[in-house]
Amino acid sequence: MSILSRLILFLFLLVTVFDPADLITHLKVPLFVLIWFVFGLDLLFSSEPAGEISSALLKYILCFSILLPALSISLYILRNGLTAPYDGFQYFKSYLFLALAIIITLKKIDLTPMLSFILTGLAGAAIVLFLFTYDNPAFSAYIWAVGDSYGFVTPASRSYADLSYSYVYFYTSPLLVLSLAYFSYRTMTVQTRARYIYFALLLVNILGMLVSGPRNNLVFGIVTPLLVLTWYSTKRQRLILIALFFLIAVVAASHGTDIVGAMLDPENESNAIKLAHLHDYEILFRNPMTLLFGQGLGSYFFATGFGYRTSITELTYLEFIRNFGLPIALIYYALLLYPLTRLLDRTFAASHYLILAYGCYLLICLSNPLLLSSSGMLVLAIVLCRALPTTESLRIPVGNPVTQEGAVF
């Protein structure tokens, strides 16, 4: 049963990474349900000892994924009914994917290595497609058409002052910060020859993130591994890396001023859209009712930057306020930031690389809506299983009590 559970989890991760919109395989929800079905059978028939789950994790999932979204959806329906276009139930489904943390905690499954190797496949795919689409407009147009239809990849190009580059953007490529952190950590801590394999995999992931890169990918494709390497270094190594950071910053400031200025230029198309979103939110939040209670999870509004009505923009954290209102948005901010507090606890040192990657991921999501998708909930589920304390745990009977030692017949 354990092997079957891991196989289904592997397939679920594979679909989540390579088919985030679920338009190719249509397997994301069936696999999620199957995971729970197999887990239920495991509860009944497995002879494994009872599992433990933190009561804090259960409360976190209940609050984050069920109570607050359900409250927002209920308020929206009471105010507006269901006659207008509405995506609340679709987002609610994504929030429920956080419950996967219950299974991987009770079964003591570390999904980070499995996900990291799958993400390495994504990085490899990005590199291959980049090579095939580079200076090949016909093939690039074909990949764009396919990727746009199925919602998983988009070839594109950017120009900032004298810097022009092409890339192949996989929609789940921000998740590569997890594999970058994992392989950086393994490269630092493994003492056998396997560290060279981890280092090679790290290089593949770095290159994959760079060639799939808008600005966030370019920045965090470099920052994430350097951050993990610095965190786990000795004092001497840390000083060298900090000096390297400073040198890179000085060189970038002296030679890349025009490029950085172009990246921040309000006239840049991407920046102009985001600034238009900011103006739209400013107008929406002038309404006290919207500011306090939100418009409802999955509600639509007219986005000037897009030129049409939408239920979500790239400005994820302002979307929390628009959807839920400021008081509940603050609760969500606290819940999202809580795992980062484990960086202050040395007893969690073996998990710090994952939490550092999560911090980078939260920064990427400042201008990326992936956080609110099923993929985003998957990341949070993996992090919570490592970050939440194991004290005050609840014992869940995993296995058939009749077959366990000391069972009462």
C-alpha positions as CSV (number, residue, x, y, z in Angstrom):
1,M,0.0,0.0,0.0
2,S,2.9,2.4,0.8
3,I,4.4,1.8,-2.7
4,L,1.0,2.4,-4.3
5,S,0.6,5.6,-2.3
6,R,4.0,6.9,-3.4
7,L,3.3,6.0,-7.0
8,I,0.0,7.9,-7.0
9,L,1.7,10.9,-5.3
10,F,4.4,10.8,-8.0
11,L,1.8,10.9,-10.7
12,F,0.0,13.7,-9.0
13,L,3.2,15.8,-8.7
14,L,4.0,15.1,-12.3
15,V,0.6,16.3,-13.5
16,T,0.7,19.3,-11.1
17,V,4.1,20.4,-12.5
18,F,3.6,19.7,-16.2
19,D,-0.2,20.2,-16.6
20,P,-1.0,22.9,-14.0
21,A,-4.3,24.0,-15.8
22,D,-5.3,20.3,-16.0
23,L,-6.2,20.7,-19.6
24,I,-4.1,18.0,-21.1
25,T,-4.6,15.0,-18.8
26,H,-7.6,16.0,-16.7
27,L,-6.1,13.8,-14.0
28,K,-5.4,16.3,-11.2
29,V,-8.6,15.9,-9.3
30,P,-9.0,12.1,-10.0
31,L,-5.5,11.5,-8.7
32,F,-6.1,13.7,-5.6
33,V,-9.3,11.7,-4.8
34,L,-7.4,8.5,-5.5
35,I,-4.7,9.5,-3.0
36,W,-7.4,9.9,-0.3
37,F,-9.1,6.6,-1.3
38,V,-5.8,4.6,-1.0
39,F,-5.1,6.4,2.3
40,G,-8.5,5.4,3.6
41,L,-7.8,1.8,2.7
42,D,-4.4,2.1,4.5
43,L,-6.2,3.3,7.7
44,L,-8.4,0.2,7.6
45,F,-6.0,-2.6,6.6
46,S,-2.4,-1.5,7.1
47,S,-0.4,-3.1,10.0
48,E,1.9,0.0,10.3
49,P,2.0,1.7,13.8
50,A,-0.3,4.6,14.5
51,G,0.7,7.9,12.9
52,E,0.9,11.3,14.6
53,I,-0.2,14.7,13.3
54,S,0.2,18.1,14.9
55,S,-3.0,19.6,16.1
56,A,-1.6,22.9,14.9
57,L,-1.4,21.5,11.3
58,L,-5.1,20.5,11.5
59,K,-6.1,23.9,12.8
60,Y,-4.0,25.6,10.1
61,I,-5.6,23.6,7.3
62,L,-9.1,24.1,8.7
63,C,-8.7,27.8,8.9
64,F,-6.7,28.4,5.7
65,S,-8.5,26.0,3.3
66,I,-12.0,25.5,4.6
67,L,-13.4,28.1,7.1
68,L,-12.1,31.3,5.6
69,P,-12.8,30.5,1.9
70,A,-16.2,29.1,2.8
71,L,-17.0,32.2,4.7
72,S,-16.0,34.4,1.8
73,I,-18.0,32.3,-0.7
74,S,-21.1,32.4,1.5
75,L,-20.9,36.2,1.9
76,Y,-20.5,36.6,-1.9
77,I,-23.6,34.4,-2.6
78,L,-25.7,36.2,0.0
79,R,-24.8,39.5,-1.6
80,N,-24.8,38.7,-5.3
81,G,-26.3,35.2,-5.9
82,L,-24.8,33.1,-8.7
83,T,-26.1,34.8,-11.8
84,A,-22.8,36.6,-12.7
85,P,-19.6,34.8,-13.8
86,Y,-18.0,33.5,-10.6
87,D,-14.8,31.4,-9.9
88,G,-15.1,31.0,-6.2
89,F,-15.7,27.2,-6.2
90,Q,-12.7,26.7,-8.6
91,Y,-10.4,28.5,-6.1
92,F,-12.0,26.7,-3.2
93,K,-11.0,23.4,-4.9
94,S,-7.4,24.7,-5.1
95,Y,-7.4,25.6,-1.4
96,L,-8.5,22.1,-0.5
97,F,-5.3,20.7,-2.0
98,L,-3.5,21.9,1.1
99,A,-5.1,18.9,2.9
100,L,-2.5,16.8,1.3
101,A,-0.3,17.8,4.2
102,I,-2.4,15.5,6.4
103,I,-1.5,12.4,4.4
104,I,2.2,13.1,3.8
105,T,2.5,13.8,7.6
106,L,0.8,10.7,8.8
107,K,2.6,8.5,6.2
108,K,5.9,10.2,7.0
109,I,6.6,10.9,3.3
110,D,9.1,13.6,2.4
111,L,7.9,14.9,-1.0
112,T,10.8,17.3,-1.4
113,P,13.2,14.9,-3.1
114,M,10.5,13.4,-5.4
115,L,9.3,16.9,-6.4
116,S,12.9,18.1,-6.9
117,F,13.6,15.3,-9.4
118,I,10.3,16.1,-11.2
119,L,11.3,19.7,-11.3
120,T,14.6,18.8,-12.7
121,G,12.7,17.2,-15.6
122,L,10.9,20.6,-16.0
123,A,14.2,22.4,-16.0
124,G,15.5,20.0,-18.7
125,A,12.4,20.5,-20.8
126,A,12.8,24.3,-20.5
127,I,16.5,24.0,-21.7
128,V,15.5,21.7,-24.6
129,L,12.6,23.9,-25.8
130,F,14.8,27.0,-25.4
131,L,17.4,25.5,-27.7
132,F,14.8,24.5,-30.3
133,T,12.9,27.8,-30.2
134,Y,16.0,30.0,-30.2
135,D,16.2,31.8,-33.5
136,N,13.4,29.6,-34.8
137,P,10.2,31.8,-35.1
138,A,8.1,29.1,-36.7
139,F,8.7,26.5,-34.0
140,S,8.4,29.2,-31.3
141,A,5.0,30.2,-32.7
142,Y,3.9,26.5,-32.7
143,I,5.0,26.0,-29.0
144,W,3.2,29.3,-28.1
145,A,0.0,28.1,-29.7
146,V,0.1,24.7,-28.0
147,G,1.2,26.2,-24.6
148,D,-1.5,28.9,-24.7
149,S,-4.2,26.3,-25.5
150,Y,-3.3,24.0,-22.7
151,G,-2.0,26.6,-20.2
152,F,1.5,25.4,-19.4
153,V,4.2,27.1,-21.4
154,T,4.8,30.3,-23.3
155,P,7.9,31.3,-25.4
156,A,8.6,35.0,-25.1
157,S,11.3,37.7,-25.3
158,R,12.2,40.7,-23.3
159,S,14.3,43.8,-23.9
160,Y,15.7,46.1,-21.3
161,A,18.0,48.9,-22.6
162,D,20.9,47.0,-24.3
163,L,19.8,43.6,-22.9
164,S,17.6,41.5,-25.1
165,Y,16.9,37.8,-24.4
166,S,14.4,35.1,-25.3
167,Y,13.0,32.5,-22.9
168,V,10.5,29.6,-22.6
169,Y,8.3,30.3,-19.6
170,F,6.7,27.3,-17.9
171,Y,3.9,28.4,-15.7
172,T,5.2,26.3,-12.8
173,S,8.8,27.3,-13.2
174,P,8.8,29.4,-10.0
175,L,8.6,26.0,-8.2
176,L,12.2,25.5,-9.3
177,V,13.3,27.4,-6.2
178,L,12.4,24.2,-4.2
179,S,14.7,22.0,-6.3
180,L,17.4,24.7,-6.4
181,A,17.4,24.8,-2.6
182,Y,17.2,21.0,-2.2
183,F,20.2,20.3,-4.5
184,S,22.1,23.2,-3.0
185,Y,21.6,21.7,0.5
186,R,22.5,18.2,-0.7
187,T,25.7,19.5,-2.4
188,M,26.7,21.2,0.9
189,T,25.9,18.3,3.3
190,V,26.5,15.0,1.4
191,Q,30.1,13.8,2.0
192,T,30.2,11.0,-0.6
193,R,30.7,11.2,-4.4
194,A,27.0,11.6,-4.7
195,R,27.5,15.3,-4.0
196,Y,28.9,15.7,-7.5
197,I,25.6,14.3,-8.9
198,Y,23.7,16.7,-6.8
199,F,25.9,19.6,-8.0
200,A,25.3,18.6,-11.6
201,L,21.5,18.5,-10.9
202,L,21.8,21.9,-9.3
203,L,23.4,23.3,-12.4
204,V,20.6,21.9,-14.6
205,N,18.0,23.5,-12.3
206,I,19.8,26.9,-12.3
207,L,20.1,26.9,-16.1
208,G,16.5,25.7,-16.5
209,M,15.2,28.6,-14.3
210,L,17.4,31.1,-16.2
211,V,16.1,30.0,-19.7
212,S,12.5,30.0,-18.4
213,G,13.0,33.4,-17.1
214,P,11.1,36.6,-16.7
215,R,12.8,38.9,-14.2
216,N,11.8,36.9,-11.1
217,N,13.2,33.7,-12.4
218,L,16.5,35.4,-13.4
219,V,16.9,36.9,-10.0
220,F,15.9,33.9,-7.8
221,G,17.6,31.4,-10.1
222,I,20.8,32.9,-8.8
223,V,19.8,34.2,-5.3
224,T,18.2,30.9,-4.1
225,P,21.2,28.6,-4.3
226,L,23.5,31.4,-3.1
227,L,21.2,32.0,-0.1
228,V,21.2,28.3,0.8
229,L,24.9,27.9,0.4
230,T,25.5,30.9,2.6
231,W,23.1,29.7,5.2
232,Y,24.9,26.4,5.6
233,S,28.4,27.6,5.3
234,T,31.0,28.0,8.0
235,K,31.8,31.6,9.1
236,R,34.8,31.8,6.8
237,Q,32.9,30.5,3.8
238,R,30.0,32.9,4.7
239,L,32.3,35.9,4.7
240,I,33.6,34.9,1.2
241,L,30.1,34.5,-0.1
242,I,28.9,37.8,1.4
243,A,31.9,39.5,-0.3
244,L,30.9,37.8,-3.5
245,F,27.4,39.1,-3.2
246,F,28.7,42.6,-2.6
247,L,31.1,42.4,-5.6
248,I,28.2,41.2,-7.8
249,A,26.0,44.1,-6.5
250,V,28.8,46.7,-7.2
251,V,29.4,45.4,-10.7
252,A,25.7,45.3,-11.5
253,A,25.3,48.8,-10.2
254,S,28.2,50.2,-12.2
255,H,27.5,48.4,-15.5
256,G,23.8,47.6,-15.4
257,T,22.3,50.9,-14.3
258,D,20.5,51.4,-17.6
259,I,19.2,47.8,-17.6
260,V,17.9,48.0,-14.1
261,G,16.3,51.4,-14.9
262,A,14.6,49.9,-17.9
263,M,13.3,47.0,-15.8
264,L,11.7,49.5,-13.5
265,D,10.5,51.8,-16.2
266,P,6.8,52.6,-15.7
267,E,6.4,52.6,-19.5
268,N,7.5,49.0,-19.7
269,E,4.5,46.9,-20.8
270,S,4.6,44.5,-17.8
271,N,5.2,47.3,-15.3
272,A,2.4,49.4,-16.9
273,I,-0.1,46.6,-16.4
274,K,0.9,46.1,-12.8
275,L,0.6,49.9,-12.1
276,A,-2.8,49.8,-13.7
277,H,-3.8,47.0,-11.3
278,L,-2.5,49.1,-8.4
279,H,-4.7,52.0,-9.5
280,D,-7.7,49.7,-9.8
281,Y,-7.1,48.3,-6.3
282,E,-6.8,51.8,-4.9
283,I,-10.2,52.7,-6.3
284,L,-11.8,49.4,-5.0
285,F,-10.4,49.9,-1.5
286,R,-11.8,53.4,-1.2
287,N,-15.1,51.5,-0.6
288,P,-15.1,50.7,3.2
289,M,-17.3,47.6,2.6
290,T,-14.8,46.2,0.1
291,L,-11.8,47.1,2.3
292,L,-13.4,45.4,5.3
293,F,-15.2,42.4,3.8
294,G,-13.8,42.1,0.3
295,Q,-15.7,41.3,-2.9
296,G,-15.6,37.6,-2.3
297,L,-13.3,34.8,-3.3
298,G,-13.5,34.2,-7.1
299,S,-15.4,37.5,-7.8
300,Y,-14.8,39.4,-11.0
301,F,-13.8,43.0,-11.5
302,F,-12.7,45.1,-14.4
303,A,-8.9,45.2,-14.7
304,T,-7.7,48.2,-16.6
305,G,-4.3,46.7,-17.3
306,F,-5.9,43.7,-18.9
307,G,-8.8,45.5,-20.5
308,Y,-11.4,43.0,-19.4
309,R,-13.1,41.5,-16.3
310,T,-11.0,39.0,-14.4
311,S,-11.2,37.1,-11.1
312,I,-7.4,37.3,-10.4
313,T,-4.3,39.4,-11.2
314,E,-0.6,38.9,-10.7
315,L,-0.6,41.1,-7.5
316,T,-1.4,38.1,-5.3
317,Y,-1.3,39.7,-1.8
318,L,-3.6,42.6,-2.8
319,E,-5.9,39.9,-4.2
320,F,-6.3,38.6,-0.6
321,I,-7.6,42.0,0.5
322,R,-9.9,42.2,-2.6
323,N,-11.3,38.7,-2.0
324,F,-11.5,38.6,1.8
325,G,-11.2,42.1,3.1
326,L,-8.3,43.5,5.1
327,P,-8.9,41.8,8.5
328,I,-9.0,38.2,7.0
329,A,-6.2,39.1,4.6
330,L,-4.0,39.9,7.6
331,I,-4.8,36.4,9.0
332,Y,-3.7,34.9,5.7
333,Y,-0.5,36.9,5.7
334,A,0.3,35.7,9.2
335,L,-0.4,32.1,8.2
336,L,1.8,32.4,5.1
337,L,4.6,34.0,7.0
338,Y,4.5,31.6,10.0
339,P,6.8,28.9,8.5
340,L,9.5,31.6,8.1
341,T,9.8,31.9,11.9
342,R,11.4,28.4,11.9
343,L,14.5,30.0,10.5
344,L,15.1,31.3,14.1
345,D,15.0,27.8,15.5
346,R,18.2,25.8,15.1
347,T,16.4,22.5,15.9
348,F,14.8,22.9,12.4
349,A,18.2,23.5,10.8
350,A,17.8,20.4,8.5
351,S,14.7,22.0,7.1
352,H,16.0,25.5,6.8
353,Y,16.8,25.1,3.1
354,L,13.2,24.3,2.4
355,I,12.0,27.3,4.4
356,L,14.5,29.6,2.6
357,A,13.1,28.4,-0.7
358,Y,9.6,29.0,0.5
359,G,10.6,32.6,1.4
360,C,12.0,33.1,-2.1
361,Y,8.8,31.6,-3.5
362,L,6.6,34.1,-1.5
363,L,8.7,36.9,-2.9
364,I,8.2,35.6,-6.5
365,C,4.4,35.5,-5.8
366,L,4.4,39.3,-5.2
367,S,3.7,39.4,-8.9
368,N,2.7,35.9,-9.7
369,P,-0.7,34.3,-9.0
370,L,0.7,30.7,-8.7
371,L,0.4,30.9,-4.9
372,L,-3.4,30.7,-5.1
373,S,-3.4,27.6,-7.4
374,S,-3.3,23.9,-6.6
375,S,0.5,24.1,-7.3
376,G,0.8,26.8,-4.7
377,M,-1.1,24.8,-2.1
378,L,1.2,21.9,-2.8
379,V,4.2,23.9,-2.0
380,L,2.6,25.2,1.2
381,A,1.6,21.6,2.2
382,I,5.2,20.4,1.8
383,V,6.6,23.3,3.8
384,L,4.0,23.0,6.6
385,C,4.8,19.3,7.2
386,R,8.4,20.3,8.0
387,A,7.8,23.7,9.7
388,L,4.9,23.1,12.1
389,P,5.9,21.7,15.6
390,T,5.3,18.1,16.4
391,T,4.3,18.8,20.0
392,E,0.7,18.5,21.1
393,S,0.2,15.9,18.4
394,L,-2.9,13.8,17.9
395,R,-2.5,10.1,17.4
396,I,-4.4,8.8,14.3
397,P,-4.9,5.1,14.1
398,V,-3.2,4.1,10.9
399,G,-3.6,0.4,10.4
400,N,-6.0,-2.4,11.5
401,P,-6.1,-2.4,15.3
402,V,-6.9,-6.1,15.4
403,T,-3.5,-6.9,13.9
404,Q,-1.5,-4.5,16.0
405,E,0.4,-5.5,19.2
406,G,-1.7,-5.3,22.3
407,A,-5.0,-5.2,20.4
408,V,-8.1,-6.1,22.4
409,F,-10.1,-8.8,20.6
